Amino acid sequence: MPFAADKQLVLDHYAALDNASPATVADVLSVRTSDQWHWRGVHPFNEQHGAGAVARTFWAPLLTSLNRLQRRQDIFFANQNSLDGEAGTWVVSMGHLMGLFDQPLLGIPATRKIVMLRYAEFNRVLDGEIIETALFCDLVHLMHQAGLQPLPPQTGAHLVQPGPATHDGLLFDEQDPSEGLKTMNLINDMIGDINANSNTAERKPPRDATPQDELSRCWHDDMLWWGPDGIGATYTIDRYIEQHQRPFRTQLGDRSFNGHVARLADGKYGGFFGWANLSLTPLGGYMGLPSGPRADMRVVDIYRRDGDKLAENWVFIDILHFLHMQGLDVLGRMAPP
């Protein structure tokens, strides 16, 4: 099925947002979204319905704080949801929202300097309208750029993350469907391997002797894992295990997979998001924090396939929501006394 019209609608939506102001953004959003538009955002924005609520909750404050806002896309692709028979096309965009941090946002102090807010957005288009959106952005990363240290030092690297090493992630044109199917099958196999090693398999290969054995089936050895701030980025299978997988698997217990809302691939790129993907119990030590009550992780994963294995993975986790469910209000701690 061709997706050119749906891709163009989202690109037109973004172009209009580029010229919006806090006063006009509600009208701009209403042009290409349905009256029942269901919008999901990270904490504290959460779920909203309709252009007015989305503008008031997210876009007007953002445009007030980040002056001369510019969208810098690194990845753009589209397809139908592989998980069910729902109507419509999911159009995915990932990159940074760049601007001059001129006014505080959510208590995060302004710097009057350039900042790069990581984002990933899934838009479901049906009958010429956007009817559903998930917009994840890395607010902890923004705090770091403002000179704050909201969490203990992370296991991975903290940096402004680049797009694909191959610089070919903007799939504005139609792609070979067979390439998207290869990517989707590989992502599904990778998910099956993860679940097989937590005893909830979608597919059931023999339990691996080592994490390296598990990962090498679907990942290149020089994999890049671009994790969220609070965890950080890692490079190579061995460092991924050391700096993310081992802490995740040993310091979080009772992990349950709740499923994904959308999972799709187009060409050599694919991804998914959940609401929430996972439920876990912190056992102590994860992200340098103590044990706590069971909490949810809302997650986005975006992948690049290279040949028959995955090469890069950009990950967004609603860290502030995960911590809020444990009683830690990171944003609230920044409020003046």
C-alpha positions in Angstrom: 0.0 0.0 0.0 1.4 3.4 -0.9 1.9 5.8 2.0 3.0 8.9 0.1 -0.1 11.0 0.8 0.0 10.2 4.5 3.7 11.0 4.8 3.0 14.3 3.0 0.2 15.2 5.3 2.5 14.8 8.4 5.3 16.8 6.6 2.8 19.6 5.9 1.7 19.4 9.6 5.3 19.8 10.7 5.9 22.7 8.2 2.9 24.5 9.7 4.1 23.9 13.2 7.5 25.5 12.2 5.6 28.8 11.7 3.3 28.6 14.7 3.4 30.8 17.7 2.0 30.1 21.2 -1.0 32.2 20.2 -1.7 30.4 16.9 -0.6 26.8 17.6 -4.0 25.5 18.6 -5.4 26.6 15.2 -2.4 25.2 13.4 -2.9 21.8 15.1 -6.6 21.7 14.3 -6.1 21.9 10.6 -4.8 18.3 10.1 -6.0 16.6 13.3 -9.4 15.1 14.0 -11.8 16.5 16.6 -11.3 13.4 18.7 -7.5 13.4 18.3 -5.9 11.2 20.9 -2.5 12.5 21.9 0.0 10.8 24.3 3.0 12.6 25.7 5.6 11.9 28.4 5.1 13.0 32.0 3.8 15.5 33.0 1.9 16.0 29.7 0.4 12.5 29.5 -2.8 11.9 27.5 -4.8 14.8 25.9 -7.7 14.9 23.5 -8.2 17.6 20.8 -6.0 20.3 19.4 -6.9 22.8 22.1 -5.8 20.6 24.9 -2.6 19.5 23.2 -1.7 23.2 22.4 -2.4 24.3 25.9 -0.6 21.4 27.6 2.4 20.9 25.4 3.0 23.1 22.3 2.2 26.6 23.6 4.5 26.2 26.7 7.2 24.6 24.4 7.1 27.4 21.9 7.2 30.0 24.7 10.3 28.4 26.2 12.2 27.4 23.1 12.4 30.5 20.9 12.9 30.0 17.1 12.0 26.4 17.3 13.3 24.2 14.5 12.6 20.5 13.8 15.7 18.6 12.8 14.6 15.2 11.6 17.0 12.2 11.4 14.5 9.4 10.7 11.1 9.4 8.9 9.1 6.4 7.8 5.6 5.0 7.6 3.6 1.8 7.3 0.5 0.1 8.7 0.5 -1.3 12.2 1.8 -4.9 12.0 0.0 -5.8 15.2 -3.6 -5.7 14.2 -6.0 -4.8 11.5 -6.6 -1.2 12.6 -7.2 1.3 9.8 -4.8 4.0 8.9 -1.1 4.6 8.5 1.4 5.2 11.2 4.0 7.9 10.2 7.1 8.0 12.4 9.5 10.9 12.9 12.6 11.1 15.1 15.2 13.7 15.7 15.6 16.9 17.7 13.5 20.0 18.4 16.1 22.7 18.4 15.7 26.2 19.8 17.0 29.0 22.0 16.1 28.2 25.6 14.8 31.7 26.5 12.1 31.0 29.1 11.9 28.3 31.8 10.0 25.1 30.9 8.4 23.0 33.7 10.7 24.7 36.2 13.8 23.8 34.1 15.8 27.1 34.1 16.4 28.9 30.8 19.9 29.2 29.5 19.5 31.6 26.5 21.6 29.1 24.6 20.8 26.6 21.9 19.3 23.3 23.2 18.4 20.1 21.4 15.3 18.3 22.7 15.3 14.6 21.5 12.0 13.5 20.3 10.2 10.5 18.6 6.7 10.9 17.3 4.2 8.4 15.9 1.2 9.8 14.1 -1.7 7.6 12.9 -3.3 9.1 9.8 -6.8 8.1 8.6 -8.9 9.7 5.9 -6.7 12.7 5.6 -6.5 13.5 9.3 -4.1 12.7 12.2 -6.3 10.8 14.7 -3.7 9.5 17.1 -0.2 10.6 18.2 2.5 9.5 20.6 5.2 12.2 21.2 8.1 11.2 23.4 10.7 13.7 24.3 13.8 13.4 26.6 13.2 16.0 29.3 16.0 14.6 31.5 18.4 15.3 28.6 17.0 18.9 28.5 17.7 19.3 32.2 21.3 18.2 31.7 21.7 20.8 28.9 20.4 23.4 31.4 23.2 22.5 33.9 21.1 20.3 36.2 22.0 16.9 37.5 18.5 15.4 38.2 19.7 11.8 38.6 22.9 10.0 39.8 25.6 9.5 37.2 24.4 7.1 34.5 26.0 3.9 33.2 26.1 5.0 29.6 27.3 8.2 27.9 25.4 11.5 28.0 25.5 13.4 24.7 23.4 14.9 22.0 22.7 11.9 19.8 23.3 11.8 16.1 21.0 10.2 13.5 21.9 7.1 11.5 25.5 6.5 10.6 24.4 5.9 7.0 22.5 9.3 6.8 19.7 7.6 4.9 16.9 7.6 7.5 14.5 10.1 5.9 12.3 7.8 3.8 10.1 10.5 2.1 9.8 8.2 -1.0 8.1 4.8 -1.2 10.3 1.9 -0.2 10.5 -1.7 -1.4 7.9 -3.5 0.7 10.2 -6.6 0.9 12.9 -4.5 2.7 10.4 -3.4 5.3 9.2 -6.9 5.8 12.8 -8.0 6.5 13.2 -5.3 9.0 9.9 -6.1 10.7 10.8 -9.8 10.9 14.2 -9.1 12.4 12.7 -6.7 15.1 10.1 -9.4 15.9 12.9 -12.0 16.3 14.8 -9.7 18.5 11.7 -9.1 20.7 11.3 -12.9 20.8 14.8 -13.4 22.1 14.4 -10.8 24.9 11.1 -12.5 26.0 12.6 -16.0 25.7 15.3 -14.9 28.2 12.6 -13.6 30.6 10.5 -16.8 30.3 7.6 -15.1 28.4 8.6 -16.0 24.8 6.9 -14.9 21.6 9.3 -17.4 20.1 11.3 -19.9 22.2 14.9 -20.5 21.2 17.0 -22.4 23.7 17.9 -20.2 26.7 21.3 -18.8 26.0 24.5 -19.6 27.8 25.5 -15.9 27.7 24.0 -12.6 26.8 26.5 -12.3 24.0 25.0 -15.4 22.4 21.5 -13.9 22.6 22.4 -10.6 21.2 24.6 -11.8 18.4 21.7 -13.5 16.7 20.0 -10.2 15.8 22.7 -7.5 16.4 26.0 -6.6 14.8 28.9 -6.7 17.2 29.5 -2.9 16.7 25.8 -2.1 17.6 25.0 1.4 18.7 22.4 1.7 21.5 21.3 5.4 21.8 19.5 5.2 25.2 17.6 7.9 27.1 19.2 10.3 29.5 19.3 8.7 32.9 20.8 5.5 31.3 22.9 6.8 28.4 24.3 5.5 25.1 26.5 2.5 24.6 28.6 1.0 21.8 29.3 -2.7 21.0 27.5 -5.7 22.3 29.9 -6.1 25.3 29.5 -2.5 26.5 25.7 -2.7 25.9 25.6 -5.7 28.2 27.8 -4.0 30.8 26.2 -0.5 30.7 22.6 -1.3 30.1 21.4 -4.9 29.8 23.0 -6.3 33.0 21.8 -3.4 35.3 18.4 -3.6 33.7 18.0 -7.3 34.2 19.5 -7.6 37.6 18.2 -4.4 39.3 14.6 -4.5 38.0 12.5 -7.5 39.0 9.1 -9.1 38.1 9.3 -7.8 34.6 6.1 -8.1 32.6 5.6 -7.2 28.9 2.4 -5.4 28.4 2.5 -5.2 24.6 2.9 -2.4 22.0 0.3 0.0 20.6 2.1 0.2 17.2 4.9 -1.8 15.7 5.9 -1.1 12.0 8.8 -1.0 9.6 9.6 0.7 6.3 12.7 0.0 4.3 15.6 -0.6 6.6 14.0 1.3 9.5 11.3 0.3 12.0 10.1 0.8 15.5 7.4 0.6 18.1 5.9 2.3 21.2 3.9 1.0 24.1 1.6 2.6 26.7 3.1 1.2 28.9 5.4 -1.4 27.4 6.7 -2.9 30.6 5.9 -3.1 34.3 8.8 -3.7 36.7 9.8 -3.6 40.4 13.0 -1.7 41.2 15.2 -3.8 43.4 17.7 -1.1 44.3 20.6 0.3 42.3 19.0 1.0 39.0 19.9 4.5 37.8 21.6 4.8 41.2 18.2 4.8 43.0 16.9 2.7 45.8 14.3 0.0 45.6 10.7 1.1 45.1 7.2 0.1 44.2 6.2 -1.5 40.9 6.1 1.0 38.1 5.5 1.2 34.4 7.9 2.0 31.5 6.5 3.8 28.5 9.1 3.1 25.7 9.8 4.0 22.1 12.4 2.0 20.1 13.6 3.0 16.6 15.9 0.6 14.7 18.2 0.6 11.7 18.8 -2.7 10.0 22.1 -3.3 8.1 21.9 -6.5 6.1 20.5 -9.3 8.2 21.2 -7.7 11.6 20.3 -4.6 13.5 22.9 -1.9 13.7 21.5 1.0 15.6 18.7 1.5 18.2 17.4 4.9 19.4 15.4 4.5 22.7 13.1 6.8 24.5 11.8 6.0 28.0 9.4 8.2 30.0 11.9 8.3 32.9 10.0 11.0 34.7 6.8 8.9 34.7 8.6 5.8 35.8 10.1 7.7 38.8 6.8 9.5 39.5 5.1 6.2 40.0 7.8 5.4 42.6 7.0 8.7 44.5 10.0 10.7 43.1 8.7 13.9 41.5 11.8 15.2 39.7 10.1 18.2 38.3 8.5 19.1 41.6 11.9 19.2 43.3 12.8 22.1 41.1 9.9 24.3 42.2 10.9 27.3 44.3 10.2 27.0 48.0 
